[in-house]
Amino acid sequence: MPDLKPILLVEDNPKDLELTLAALEQSQLANEVVVVRDGAEALDFLYRRGPHESRNTSDPAVVLLDLKLPKVDGLEVLEKVKSDPHLRQTPVVMLTSSREETDLVRSYELGVNAFVVKPVGFREFFDAIQDLGVFWAILNEPPPRRNEG
């Protein structure tokens, strides 16, 4: 059985973070969930820099990315991931409270795999996170990794 890839959760709102982690746990996914709280730390994780330089896990199965983040915003993280030949196939789901059409359009222009507006209700939010986790960690079949050497 291949090693399970982690889920990278990029979220700065403590309540949304707690609820997202609870929903993913309830889904009974075996994937590790790595939490970072700003865009700069997300990039450090993805590029194995700073505190993440010695991480031995593979690239994430999916990045659940908040749009409005401190230090580096979600759109900038998305742009860096999707313009990098080593990371561009990593699925990125924008998970945001923003209902602004410009955020939606810009996210898709940059190559986001999905744009999910966080539901306001507890149960709807919980169900949405569970569905996302199961789809991206279990059901989605990623492209084969190219040998790059």
N, CA, C and O atoms as a GROMACS GRO file, in nm:
protein
  596
    1MET      N    1   0.084  -0.118   0.000
    1MET     CA    2   0.000   0.000   0.000
    1MET      C    3   0.089   0.124   0.000
    1MET      O    4   0.180   0.134   0.083
    2PRO      N    5   0.066   0.217  -0.090
    2PRO     CA    6   0.151   0.335  -0.095
    2PRO      C    7   0.135   0.420   0.030
    2PRO      O    8   0.031   0.418   0.096
    3ASP      N    9   0.240   0.496   0.062
    3ASP     CA   10   0.233   0.586   0.177
    3ASP      C   11   0.121   0.686   0.155
    3ASP      O   12   0.101   0.737   0.045
    4LEU      N   13   0.049   0.714   0.262
    4LEU     CA   14  -0.057   0.814   0.254
    4LEU      C   15   0.004   0.952   0.254
    4LEU      O   16   0.092   0.983   0.335
    5LYS      N   17  -0.043   1.035   0.164
    5LYS     CA   18   0.004   1.172   0.159
    5LYS      C   19  -0.071   1.255   0.261
    5LYS      O   20  -0.188   1.230   0.288
    6PRO      N   21  -0.004   1.354   0.319
    6PRO     CA   22  -0.072   1.438   0.417
    6PRO      C   23  -0.170   1.534   0.350
    6PRO      O   24  -0.164   1.558   0.230
    7ILE      N   25  -0.260   1.587   0.430
    7ILE     CA   26  -0.347   1.697   0.389
    7ILE      C   27  -0.288   1.822   0.451
    7ILE      O   28  -0.266   1.827   0.572
    8LEU      N   29  -0.261   1.923   0.370
    8LEU     CA   30  -0.208   2.048   0.422
    8LEU      C   31  -0.325   2.145   0.440
    8LEU      O   32  -0.390   2.183   0.343
    9LEU      N   33  -0.349   2.184   0.564
    9LEU     CA   34  -0.457   2.276   0.597
    9LEU      C   35  -0.396   2.411   0.631
    9LEU      O   36  -0.319   2.422   0.727
   10VAL      N   37  -0.430   2.513   0.553
   10VAL     CA   38  -0.377   2.648   0.573
   10VAL      C   39  -0.493   2.735   0.619
   10VAL      O   40  -0.576   2.777   0.539
   11GLU      N   41  -0.497   2.761   0.749
   11GLU     CA   42  -0.611   2.830   0.809
   11GLU      C   43  -0.565   2.913   0.929
   11GLU      O   44  -0.494   2.862   1.016
   12ASP      N   45  -0.604   3.040   0.933
   12ASP     CA   46  -0.564   3.126   1.044
   12ASP      C   47  -0.676   3.152   1.144
   12ASP      O   48  -0.650   3.203   1.253
   13ASN      N   49  -0.799   3.117   1.110
   13ASN     CA   50  -0.911   3.141   1.200
   13ASN      C   51  -0.924   3.023   1.297
   13ASN      O   52  -0.952   2.911   1.254
   14PRO      N   53  -0.904   3.047   1.428
   14PRO     CA   54  -0.906   2.936   1.525
   14PRO      C   55  -1.036   2.854   1.524
   14PRO      O   56  -1.031   2.732   1.537
   15LYS      N   57  -1.150   2.920   1.509
   15LYS     CA   58  -1.278   2.846   1.510
   15LYS      C   59  -1.291   2.760   1.384
   15LYS      O   60  -1.332   2.644   1.392
   16ASP      N   61  -1.258   2.817   1.268
   16ASP     CA   62  -1.264   2.738   1.144
   16ASP      C   63  -1.164   2.623   1.148
   16ASP      O   64  -1.192   2.514   1.099
   17LEU      N   65  -1.047   2.648   1.206
   17LEU     CA   66  -0.946   2.544   1.217
   17LEU      C   67  -0.996   2.428   1.304
   17LEU      O   68  -0.984   2.312   1.266
   18GLU      N   69  -1.052   2.461   1.419
   18GLU     CA   70  -1.102   2.358   1.509
   18GLU      C   71  -1.213   2.275   1.443
   18GLU      O   72  -1.214   2.153   1.453
   19LEU      N   73  -1.305   2.342   1.378
   19LEU     CA   74  -1.415   2.273   1.313
   19LEU      C   75  -1.367   2.187   1.195
   19LEU      O   76  -1.414   2.075   1.175
   20THR      N   77  -1.272   2.240   1.118
   20THR     CA   78  -1.218   2.165   1.005
   20THR      C   79  -1.147   2.038   1.052
   20THR      O   80  -1.166   1.931   0.996
   21LEU      N   81  -1.066   2.052   1.156
   21LEU     CA   82  -0.996   1.934   1.210
   21LEU      C   83  -1.094   1.831   1.264
   21LEU      O   84  -1.075   1.711   1.245
   22ALA      N   85  -1.198   1.876   1.331
   22ALA     CA   86  -1.299   1.784   1.384
   22ALA      C   87  -1.371   1.709   1.271
   22ALA      O   88  -1.396   1.590   1.281
   23ALA      N   89  -1.402   1.782   1.164
   23ALA     CA   90  -1.471   1.719   1.051
   23ALA      C   91  -1.381   1.618   0.981
   23ALA      O   92  -1.426   1.509   0.944
   24LEU      N   93  -1.254   1.652   0.964
   24LEU     CA   94  -1.161   1.559   0.900
   24LEU      C   95  -1.141   1.435   0.987
   24LEU      O   96  -1.133   1.323   0.936
   25GLU      N   97  -1.133   1.455   1.119
   25GLU     CA   98  -1.118   1.342   1.210
   25GLU      C   99  -1.241   1.252   1.204
   25GLU      O  100  -1.229   1.129   1.205
   26GLN      N  101  -1.359   1.313   1.198
   26GLN     CA  102  -1.485   1.237   1.190
   26GLN      C  103  -1.492   1.155   1.062
   26GLN      O  104  -1.559   1.052   1.057
   27SER      N  105  -1.424   1.200   0.958
   27SER     CA  106  -1.422   1.127   0.830
   27SER      C  107  -1.340   1.000   0.839
   27SER      O  108  -1.345   0.915   0.750
   28GLN      N  109  -1.264   0.987   0.947
   28GLN     CA  110  -1.178   0.871   0.972
   28GLN      C  111  -1.075   0.851   0.862
   28GLN      O  112  -1.043   0.738   0.825
   29LEU      N  113  -1.023   0.963   0.810
   29LEU     CA  114  -0.915   0.954   0.714
   29LEU      C  115  -0.787   0.916   0.788
   29LEU      O  116  -0.763   0.963   0.899
   30ALA      N  117  -0.706   0.833   0.726
   30ALA     CA  118  -0.580   0.794   0.789
   30ALA      C  119  -0.469   0.896   0.758
   30ALA      O  120  -0.362   0.890   0.817
   31ASN      N  121  -0.496   0.987   0.667
   31ASN     CA  122  -0.396   1.086   0.628
   31ASN      C  123  -0.363   1.179   0.745
   31ASN      O  124  -0.452   1.222   0.818
   32GLU      N  125  -0.236   1.210   0.761
   32GLU     CA  126  -0.196   1.311   0.857
   32GLU      C  127  -0.246   1.447   0.808
   32GLU      O  128  -0.243   1.474   0.688
   33VAL      N  129  -0.292   1.530   0.899
   33VAL     CA  130  -0.332   1.666   0.864
   33VAL      C  131  -0.225   1.759   0.921
   33VAL      O  132  -0.206   1.767   1.042
   34VAL      N  133  -0.157   1.829   0.831
   34VAL     CA  134  -0.055   1.925   0.871
   34VAL      C  135  -0.121   2.063   0.870
   34VAL      O  136  -0.179   2.103   0.769
   35VAL      N  137  -0.111   2.135   0.982
   35VAL     CA  138  -0.174   2.265   0.995
   35VAL      C  139  -0.068   2.374   0.994
   35VAL      O  140   0.030   2.368   1.068
   36VAL      N  141  -0.088   2.472   0.908
   36VAL     CA  142  -0.008   2.593   0.910
   36VAL      C  143  -0.105   2.710   0.914
   36VAL      O  144  -0.218   2.699   0.867
   37ARG      N  145  -0.060   2.824   0.972
   37ARG     CA  146  -0.154   2.931   1.002
   37ARG      C  147  -0.136   3.056   0.917
   37ARG      O  148  -0.205   3.156   0.940
   38ASP      N  149  -0.045   3.052   0.821
   38ASP     CA  150  -0.032   3.166   0.730
   38ASP      C  151   0.030   3.120   0.599
   38ASP      O  152   0.083   3.009   0.589
   39GLY      N  153   0.022   3.207   0.499
   39GLY     CA  154   0.070   3.171   0.366
   39GLY      C  155   0.220   3.148   0.360
   39GLY      O  156   0.267   3.063   0.284
   40ALA      N  157   0.296   3.223   0.438
   40ALA     CA  158   0.442   3.206   0.439
   40ALA      C  159   0.479   3.067   0.491
   40ALA      O  160   0.567   3.002   0.434
   41GLU      N  161   0.413   3.022   0.597
   41GLU     CA  162   0.442   2.890   0.650
   41GLU      C  163   0.396   2.780   0.553
   41GLU      O  164   0.460   2.675   0.544
   42ALA      N  165   0.287   2.804   0.481
   42ALA     CA  166   0.244   2.708   0.380
   42ALA      C  167   0.352   2.690   0.274
   42ALA      O  168   0.384   2.577   0.235
   43LEU      N  169   0.408   2.800   0.228
   43LEU     CA  170   0.516   2.792   0.128
   43LEU      C  171   0.640   2.725   0.187
   43LEU      O  172   0.707   2.648   0.118
   44ASP      N  173   0.672   2.754   0.313
   44ASP     CA  174   0.786   2.687   0.378
   44ASP      C  175   0.763   2.536   0.380
   44ASP      O  176   0.856   2.459   0.356
   45PHE      N  177   0.641   2.493   0.411
   45PHE     CA  178   0.611   2.350   0.413
   45PHE      C  179   0.628   2.290   0.273
   45PHE      O  180   0.696   2.190   0.255
   46LEU      N  181   0.565   2.354   0.176
   46LEU     CA  182   0.567   2.299   0.040
   46LEU      C  183   0.708   2.295  -0.019
   46LEU      O  184   0.742   2.203  -0.094
   47TYR      N  185   0.789   2.394   0.014
   47TYR     CA  186   0.925   2.401  -0.040
   47TYR      C  187   1.030   2.346   0.056
   47TYR      O  188   1.150   2.360   0.032
   48ARG      N  189   0.984   2.285   0.164
   48ARG     CA  190   1.075   2.224   0.263
   48ARG      C  191   1.180   2.324   0.311
   48ARG      O  192   1.300   2.300   0.304
   49ARG      N  193   1.130   2.438   0.362
   49ARG     CA  194   1.218   2.543   0.412
   49ARG      C  195   1.193   2.564   0.561
   49ARG      O  196   1.090   2.524   0.615
   50GLY      N  197   1.290   2.629   0.625
   50GLY     CA  198   1.275   2.667   0.766
   50GLY      C  199   1.240   2.548   0.853
   50GLY      O  200   1.309   2.446   0.847
   51PRO      N  201   1.135   2.560   0.935
   51PRO     CA  202   1.101   2.451   1.028
   51PRO      C  203   1.056   2.323   0.957
   51PRO      O  204   1.045   2.218   1.020
   52HIS      N  205   1.030   2.331   0.828
   52HIS     CA  206   0.982   2.214   0.753
   52HIS      C  207   1.090   2.156   0.662
   52HIS      O  208   1.061   2.068   0.581
   53GLU      N  209   1.212   2.203   0.675
   53GLU     CA  210   1.315   2.163   0.580
   53GLU      C  211   1.350   2.014   0.589
   53GLU      O  212   1.393   1.955   0.490
   54SER      N  213   1.332   1.954   0.704
   54SER     CA  214   1.367   1.813   0.717
   54SER      C  215   1.245   1.722   0.716
   54SER      O  216   1.255   1.604   0.751
   55ARG      N  217   1.132   1.774   0.676
   55ARG     CA  218   1.012   1.688   0.674
   55ARG      C  219   1.034   1.574   0.577
   55ARG      O  220   1.090   1.593   0.470
   56ASN      N  221   0.990   1.456   0.615
   56ASN     CA  222   1.011   1.340   0.530
   56ASN      C  223   0.883   1.292   0.464
   56ASN      O  224   0.879   1.186   0.404
   57THR      N  225   0.778   1.371   0.477
   57THR     CA  226   0.653   1.331   0.414
   57THR      C  227   0.653   1.372   0.267
   57THR      O  228   0.728   1.460   0.226
   58SER      N  229   0.569   1.307   0.191
   58SER     CA  230   0.557   1.342   0.050
   58SER      C  231   0.475   1.472   0.037
   58SER      O  232   0.422   1.524   0.135
   59ASP      N  233   0.467   1.521  -0.085
   59ASP     CA  234   0.385   1.639  -0.108
   59ASP      C  235   0.241   1.607  -0.072
   59ASP      O  236   0.200   1.490  -0.074
   60PRO      N  237   0.163   1.709  -0.037
   60PRO     CA  238   0.026   1.683   0.012
   60PRO      C  239  -0.065   1.618  -0.092
   60PRO      O  240  -0.050   1.636  -0.212
   61ALA      N  241  -0.161   1.540  -0.040
   61ALA     CA  242  -0.267   1.487  -0.124
   61ALA      C  243  -0.353   1.602  -0.174
   61ALA      O  244  -0.404   1.599  -0.286
   62VAL      N  245  -0.369   1.703  -0.089
   62VAL     CA  246  -0.447   1.822  -0.121
   62VAL      C  247  -0.406   1.933  -0.027
   62VAL      O  248  -0.368   1.909   0.088
   63VAL      N  249  -0.413   2.055  -0.075
   63VAL     CA  250  -0.392   2.173   0.008
   63VAL      C  251  -0.529   2.240   0.024
   63VAL      O  252  -0.589   2.284  -0.074
   64LEU      N  253  -0.577   2.248   0.147
   64LEU     CA  254  -0.700   2.321   0.178
   64LEU      C  255  -0.654   2.461   0.220
   64LEU      O  256  -0.599   2.479   0.328
   65LEU      N  257  -0.678   2.557   0.134
   65LEU     CA  258  -0.616   2.689   0.145
   65LEU      C  259  -0.718   2.798   0.169
   65LEU      O  260  -0.809   2.818   0.088
   66ASP      N  261  -0.702   2.869   0.279
   66ASP     CA  262  -0.786   2.985   0.306
   66ASP      C  263  -0.740   3.098   0.213
   66ASP      O  264  -0.623   3.102   0.175
   67LEU      N  265  -0.829   3.185   0.178
   67LEU     CA  266  -0.797   3.295   0.087
   67LEU      C  267  -0.732   3.412   0.160
   67LEU      O  268  -0.628   3.462   0.120
   68LYS      N  269  -0.795   3.454   0.268
   68LYS     CA  270  -0.746   3.570   0.344
   68LYS      C  271  -0.654   3.521   0.455
   68LYS      O  272  -0.699   3.471   0.558
   69LEU      N  273  -0.523   3.534   0.432
   69LEU     CA  274  -0.422   3.485   0.526
   69LEU      C  275  -0.323   3.595   0.562
   69LEU      O  276  -0.300   3.686   0.484
   70PRO      N  277  -0.263   3.585   0.681
   70PRO     CA  278  -0.156   3.679   0.714
   70PRO      C  279  -0.028   3.645   0.637
   70PRO      O  280  -0.011   3.534   0.587
   71LYS      N  281   0.059   3.741   0.628
   71LYS     CA  282   0.193   3.732   0.567
   71LYS      C  283   0.187   3.717   0.416
   71LYS      O  284   0.230   3.807   0.344
   72VAL      N  285   0.136   3.606   0.366
   72VAL     CA  286   0.121   3.581   0.222
   72VAL      C  287  -0.022   3.533   0.202
   72VAL      O  288  -0.062   3.434   0.263
   73ASP      N  289  -0.100   3.601   0.116
   73ASP     CA  290  -0.240   3.560   0.102
   73ASP      C  291  -0.254   3.434   0.018
   73ASP      O  292  -0.161   3.390  -0.049
   74GLY      N  293  -0.374   3.378   0.025
   74GLY     CA  294  -0.400   3.251  -0.043
   74GLY      C  295  -0.379   3.256  -0.193
   74GLY      O  296  -0.332   3.159  -0.252
   75LEU      N  297  -0.415   3.367  -0.256
   75LEU     CA  298  -0.395   3.377  -0.401
   75LEU      C  299  -0.248   3.373  -0.438
   75LEU      O  300  -0.211   3.315  -0.541
   76GLU      N  301  -0.164   3.434  -0.357
   76GLU     CA  302  -0.021   3.431  -0.385
   76GLU      C  303   0.038   3.291  -0.365
   76GLU      O  304   0.122   3.246  -0.442
   77VAL      N  305  -0.008   3.222  -0.260
   77VAL     CA  306   0.034   3.083  -0.240
   77VAL      C  307  -0.008   2.999  -0.359
   77VAL      O  308   0.072   2.923  -0.414
   78LEU      N  309  -0.134   3.012  -0.400
   78LEU     CA  310  -0.186   2.938  -0.514
   78LEU      C  311  -0.104   2.965  -0.639
   78LEU      O  312  -0.069   2.872  -0.712
   79GLU      N  313  -0.074   3.091  -0.665
   79GLU     CA  314   0.003   3.127  -0.783
   79GLU      C  315   0.142   3.061  -0.782
   79GLU      O  316   0.187   3.012  -0.886
   80LYS      N  317   0.208   3.060  -0.668
   80LYS     CA  318   0.341   2.999  -0.658
   80LYS      C  319   0.333   2.847  -0.680
   80LYS      O  320   0.417   2.789  -0.750
   81VAL      N  321   0.233   2.784  -0.621
   81VAL     CA  322   0.218   2.639  -0.635
   81VAL      C  323   0.191   2.602  -0.781
   81VAL      O  324   0.256   2.513  -0.835
   82LYS      N  325   0.097   2.669  -0.843
   82LYS     CA  326   0.056   2.632  -0.978
   82LYS      C  327   0.155   2.676  -1.086
   82LYS      O  328   0.145   2.631  -1.200
   83SER      N  329   0.250   2.763  -1.052
   83SER     CA  330   0.352   2.802  -1.150
   83SER      C  331   0.481   2.722  -1.132
   83SER      O  332   0.576   2.742  -1.208
   84ASP      N  333   0.485   2.635  -1.033
   84ASP     CA  334   0.604   2.555  -1.006
   84ASP      C  335   0.589   2.416  -1.069
   84ASP      O  336   0.495   2.344  -1.036
   85PRO      N  337   0.680   2.377  -1.158
   85PRO     CA  338   0.666   2.246  -1.224
   85PRO      C  339   0.666   2.127  -1.127
   85PRO      O  340   0.610   2.022  -1.159
   86HIS      N  341   0.727   2.142  -1.011
   86HIS     CA  342   0.731   2.031  -0.914
   86HIS      C  343   0.605   2.023  -0.829
   86HIS      O  344   0.575   1.918  -0.773
   87LEU      N  345   0.531   2.132  -0.820
   87LEU     CA  346   0.413   2.136  -0.733
   87LEU      C  347   0.281   2.151  -0.806
   87LEU      O  348   0.175   2.128  -0.747
   88ARG      N  349   0.285   2.188  -0.932
   88ARG     CA  350   0.160   2.228  -1.001
   88ARG      C  351   0.053   2.121  -1.005
   88ARG      O  352  -0.065   2.152  -1.020
   89GLN      N  353   0.092   1.995  -0.992
   89GLN     CA  354  -0.010   1.889  -0.994
   89GLN      C  355  -0.071   1.864  -0.856
   89GLN      O  356  -0.164   1.784  -0.844
   90THR      N  357  -0.020   1.930  -0.755
   90THR     CA  358  -0.077   1.919  -0.621
   90THR      C  359  -0.214   1.986  -0.620
   90THR      O  360  -0.224   2.105  -0.651
   91PRO      N  361  -0.320   1.913  -0.586
   91PRO     CA  362  -0.452   1.974  -0.584
   91PRO      C  363  -0.462   2.082  -0.476
   91PRO      O  364  -0.418   2.063  -0.362
   92VAL      N  365  -0.521   2.194  -0.513
   92VAL     CA  366  -0.543   2.304  -0.420
   92VAL      C  367  -0.691   2.337  -0.420
   92VAL      O  368  -0.751   2.363  -0.525
   93VAL      N  369  -0.750   2.336  -0.301
   93VAL     CA  370  -0.890   2.373  -0.283
   93VAL      C  371  -0.892   2.503  -0.203
   93VAL      O  372  -0.846   2.508  -0.089
   94MET      N  373  -0.945   2.607  -0.264
   94MET     CA  374  -0.962   2.733  -0.193
   94MET      C  375  -1.082   2.716  -0.103
   94MET      O  376  -1.193   2.691  -0.151
   95LEU      N  377  -1.061   2.729   0.026
   95LEU     CA  378  -1.166   2.711   0.126
   95LEU      C  379  -1.178   2.845   0.198
   95LEU      O  380  -1.095   2.879   0.281
   96THR      N  381  -1.282   2.919   0.165
   96THR     CA  382  -1.285   3.059   0.206
   96THR      C  383  -1.424   3.107   0.243
   96THR      O  384  -1.524   3.046   0.206
   97SER      N  385  -1.429   3.216   0.315
   97SER     CA  386  -1.556   3.282   0.347
   97SER      C  387  -1.594   3.381   0.237
   97SER      O  388  -1.707   3.430   0.234
   98SER      N  389  -1.499   3.411   0.149
   98SER     CA  390  -1.522   3.514   0.047
   98SER      C  391  -1.624   3.468  -0.057
   98SER      O  392  -1.615   3.359  -0.113
   99ARG      N  393  -1.718   3.554  -0.081
   99ARG     CA  394  -1.815   3.531  -0.188
   99ARG      C  395  -1.792   3.629  -0.303
   99ARG      O  396  -1.878   3.646  -0.389
  100GLU      N  397  -1.676   3.693  -0.302
  100GLU     CA  398  -1.645   3.792  -0.405
  100GLU      C  399  -1.613   3.723  -0.537
  100GLU      O  400  -1.528   3.634  -0.544
  101GLU      N  401  -1.682   3.766  -0.641
  101GLU     CA  402  -1.662   3.707  -0.772
  101GLU      C  403  -1.518   3.722  -0.819
  101GLU      O  404  -1.465   3.633  -0.885
  102THR      N  405  -1.454   3.834  -0.787
  102THR     CA  406  -1.315   3.853  -0.830
  102THR      C  407  -1.223   3.749  -0.769
  102THR      O  408  -1.129   3.704  -0.835
  103ASP      N  409  -1.247   3.709  -0.643
  103ASP     CA  410  -1.166   3.604  -0.580
  103ASP      C  411  -1.187   3.471  -0.650
  103ASP      O  412  -1.092   3.397  -0.674
  104LEU      N  413  -1.311   3.441  -0.682
  104LEU     CA  414  -1.344   3.317  -0.752
  104LEU      C  415  -1.277   3.313  -0.889
  104LEU      O  416  -1.210   3.216  -0.924
  105VAL      N  417  -1.294   3.419  -0.966
  105VAL     CA  418  -1.237   3.425  -1.102
  105VAL      C  419  -1.085   3.416  -1.097
  105VAL      O  420  -1.024   3.340  -1.172
  106ARG      N  421  -1.024   3.494  -1.008
  106ARG     CA  422  -0.878   3.495  -0.998
  106ARG      C  423  -0.825   3.359  -0.956
  106ARG      O  424  -0.722   3.314  -1.008
  107SER      N  425  -0.893   3.292  -0.865
  107SER     CA  426  -0.849   3.159  -0.821
  107SER      C  427  -0.847   3.062  -0.938
  107SER      O  428  -0.751   2.987  -0.955
  108TYR      N  429  -0.952   3.062  -1.018
  108TYR     CA  430  -0.956   2.971  -1.133
  108TYR      C  431  -0.854   3.011  -1.239
  108TYR      O  432  -0.796   2.924  -1.304
  109GLU      N  433  -0.832   3.140  -1.258
  109GLU     CA  434  -0.729   3.184  -1.352
  109GLU      C  435  -0.591   3.132  -1.311
  109GLU      O  436  -0.508   3.101  -1.396
  110LEU      N  437  -0.569   3.123  -1.182
  110LEU     CA  438  -0.440   3.076  -1.131
  110LEU      C  439  -0.430   2.924  -1.124
  110LEU      O  440  -0.322   2.871  -1.096
  111GLY      N  441  -0.539   2.853  -1.149
  111GLY     CA  442  -0.533   2.708  -1.157
  111GLY      C  443  -0.586   2.631  -1.037
  111GLY      O  444  -0.553   2.514  -1.020
  112VAL      N  445  -0.669   2.696  -0.954
  112VAL     CA  446  -0.725   2.625  -0.840
  112VAL      C  447  -0.805   2.504  -0.888
  112VAL      O  448  -0.867   2.508  -0.994
  113ASN      N  449  -0.804   2.397  -0.810
  113ASN     CA  450  -0.879   2.277  -0.846
  113ASN      C  451  -1.024   2.284  -0.804
  113ASN      O  452  -1.110   2.222  -0.866
  114ALA      N  453  -1.053   2.359  -0.697
  114ALA     CA  454  -1.190   2.378  -0.652
  114ALA      C  455  -1.195   2.503  -0.564
  114ALA      O  456  -1.097   2.539  -0.499
  115PHE      N  457  -1.310   2.568  -0.564
  115PHE     CA  458  -1.332   2.688  -0.484
  115PHE      C  459  -1.456   2.662  -0.400
  115PHE      O  460  -1.566   2.650  -0.454
  116VAL      N  461  -1.439   2.653  -0.270
  116VAL     CA  462  -1.549   2.620  -0.181
  116VAL      C  463  -1.570   2.735  -0.084
  116VAL      O  464  -1.479   2.772  -0.011
  117VAL      N  465  -1.690   2.791  -0.084
  117VAL     CA  466  -1.724   2.895   0.011
  117VAL      C  467  -1.768   2.825   0.140
  117VAL      O  468  -1.855   2.738   0.139
  118LYS      N  469  -1.705   2.864   0.250
  118LYS     CA  470  -1.737   2.803   0.379
  118LYS      C  471  -1.883   2.830   0.413
  118LYS      O  472  -1.925   2.945   0.421
  119PRO      N  473  -1.961   2.724   0.433
  119PRO     CA  474  -2.100   2.744   0.474
  119PRO      C  475  -2.105   2.810   0.612
  119PRO      O  476  -2.015   2.792   0.694
  120VAL      N  477  -2.208   2.886   0.636
  120VAL     CA  478  -2.223   2.958   0.762
  120VAL      C  479  -2.268   2.863   0.873
  120VAL      O  480  -2.220   2.874   0.986
  121GLY      N  481  -2.357   2.772   0.842
  121GLY     CA  482  -2.409   2.681   0.944
  121GLY      C  483  -2.309   2.575   0.983
  121GLY      O  484  -2.233   2.526   0.900
  122PHE      N  485  -2.310   2.539   1.111
  122PHE     CA  486  -2.218   2.439   1.165
  122PHE      C  487  -2.226   2.307   1.088
  122PHE      O  488  -2.125   2.256   1.040
  123ARG      N  489  -2.347   2.252   1.077
  123ARG     CA  490  -2.363   2.120   1.014
  123ARG      C  491  -2.320   2.123   0.867
  123ARG      O  492  -2.256   2.030   0.820
  124GLU      N  493  -2.356   2.229   0.795
  124GLU     CA  494  -2.320   2.240   0.653
  124GLU      C  495  -2.168   2.249   0.637
  124GLU      O  496  -2.110   2.187   0.548
  125PHE      N  497  -2.103   2.328   0.724
  125PHE     CA  498  -1.958   2.342   0.719
  125PHE      C  499  -1.892   2.207   0.746
  125PHE      O  500  -1.802   2.164   0.674
  126PHE      N  501  -1.939   2.140   0.851
  126PHE     CA  502  -1.885   2.010   0.890
  126PHE      C  503  -1.898   1.910   0.775
  126PHE      O  504  -1.801   1.842   0.742
  127ASP      N  505  -2.016   1.901   0.714
  127ASP     CA  506  -2.039   1.808   0.603
  127ASP      C  507  -1.952   1.842   0.482
  127ASP      O  508  -1.898   1.752   0.417
  128ALA      N  509  -1.938   1.971   0.453
  128ALA     CA  510  -1.857   2.013   0.339
  128ALA      C  511  -1.711   1.970   0.358
  128ALA      O  512  -1.649   1.921   0.263
  129ILE      N  513  -1.658   1.988   0.476
  129ILE     CA  514  -1.518   1.950   0.504
  129ILE      C  515  -1.502   1.799   0.495
  129ILE      O  516  -1.403   1.751   0.438
  130GLN      N  517  -1.595   1.725   0.549
  130GLN     CA  518  -1.587   1.579   0.540
  130GLN      C  519  -1.586   1.534   0.394
  130GLN      O  520  -1.505   1.450   0.354
  131ASP      N  521  -1.675   1.591   0.314
  131ASP     CA  522  -1.681   1.554   0.172
  131ASP      C  523  -1.551   1.588   0.100
  131ASP      O  524  -1.502   1.510   0.019
  132LEU      N  525  -1.496   1.705   0.130
  132LEU     CA  526  -1.368   1.745   0.068
  132LEU      C  527  -1.257   1.648   0.105
  132LEU      O  528  -1.181   1.604   0.019
  133GLY      N  529  -1.248   1.616   0.232
  133GLY     CA  530  -1.142   1.525   0.277
  133GLY      C  531  -1.151   1.390   0.211
  133GLY      O  532  -1.051   1.337   0.162
  134VAL      N  533  -1.270   1.334   0.209
  134VAL     CA  534  -1.288   1.201   0.148
  134VAL      C  535  -1.258   1.205  -0.001
  134VAL      O  536  -1.191   1.116  -0.054
  135PHE      N  537  -1.307   1.307  -0.070
  135PHE     CA  538  -1.284   1.315  -0.214
  135PHE      C  539  -1.135   1.325  -0.246
  135PHE      O  540  -1.082   1.244  -0.322
  136TRP      N  541  -1.067   1.424  -0.189
  136TRP     CA  542  -0.928   1.450  -0.228
  136TRP      C  543  -0.830   1.349  -0.171
  136TRP      O  544  -0.728   1.322  -0.235
  137ALA      N  545  -0.856   1.293  -0.054
  137ALA     CA  546  -0.761   1.200   0.007
  137ALA      C  547  -0.784   1.056  -0.034
  137ALA      O  548  -0.691   0.975  -0.034
  138ILE      N  549  -0.908   1.022  -0.071
  138ILE     CA  550  -0.939   0.882  -0.100
  138ILE      C  551  -0.986   0.861  -0.244
  138ILE      O  552  -0.930   0.777  -0.316
  139LEU      N  553  -1.086   0.936  -0.287
  139LEU     CA  554  -1.149   0.909  -0.416
  139LEU      C  555  -1.071   0.960  -0.536
  139LEU      O  556  -1.065   0.894  -0.640
  140ASN      N  557  -1.011   1.078  -0.524
  140ASN     CA  558  -0.940   1.138  -0.637
  140ASN      C  559  -0.817   1.055  -0.673
  140ASN      O  560  -0.740   1.016  -0.586
  141GLU      N  561  -0.800   1.030  -0.800
  141GLU     CA  562  -0.683   0.957  -0.850
  141GLU      C  563  -0.586   1.060  -0.909
  141GLU      O  564  -0.611   1.113  -1.017
  142PRO      N  565  -0.475   1.089  -0.838
  142PRO     CA  566  -0.382   1.190  -0.888
  142PRO      C  567  -0.302   1.136  -1.007
  142PRO      O  568  -0.292   1.015  -1.026
  143PRO      N  569  -0.246   1.227  -1.087
  143PRO     CA  570  -0.162   1.182  -1.198
  143PRO      C  571  -0.037   1.115  -1.143
  143PRO      O  572   0.006   1.146  -1.032
  144PRO      N  573   0.022   1.023  -1.219
  144PRO     CA  574   0.145   0.958  -1.170
  144PRO      C  575   0.256   1.062  -1.158
  144PRO      O  576   0.266   1.156  -1.238
  145ARG      N  577   0.338   1.044  -1.058
  145ARG     CA  578   0.451   1.136  -1.034
  145ARG      C  579   0.557   1.108  -1.139
  145ARG      O  580   0.596   0.994  -1.161
  146ARG      N  581   0.603   1.215  -1.204
  146ARG     CA  582   0.713   1.199  -1.301
  146ARG      C  583   0.844   1.189  -1.226
  146ARG      O  584   0.862   1.253  -1.122
  147ASN      N  585   0.934   1.107  -1.278
  147ASN     CA  586   1.068   1.104  -1.220
  147ASN      C  587   1.142   1.226  -1.270
  147ASN      O  588   1.156   1.246  -1.391
  148GLU      N  589   1.189   1.305  -1.177
  148GLU     CA  590   1.258   1.427  -1.216
  148GLU      C  591   1.397   1.419  -1.161
  148GLU      O  592   1.417   1.409  -1.039
  149GLY      N  593   1.490   1.423  -1.246
  149GLY     CA  594   1.624   1.403  -1.194
  149GLY      C  595   1.720   1.480  -1.267
  149GLY      O  596   1.840   1.475  -1.237
   0.00000   0.00000   0.00000
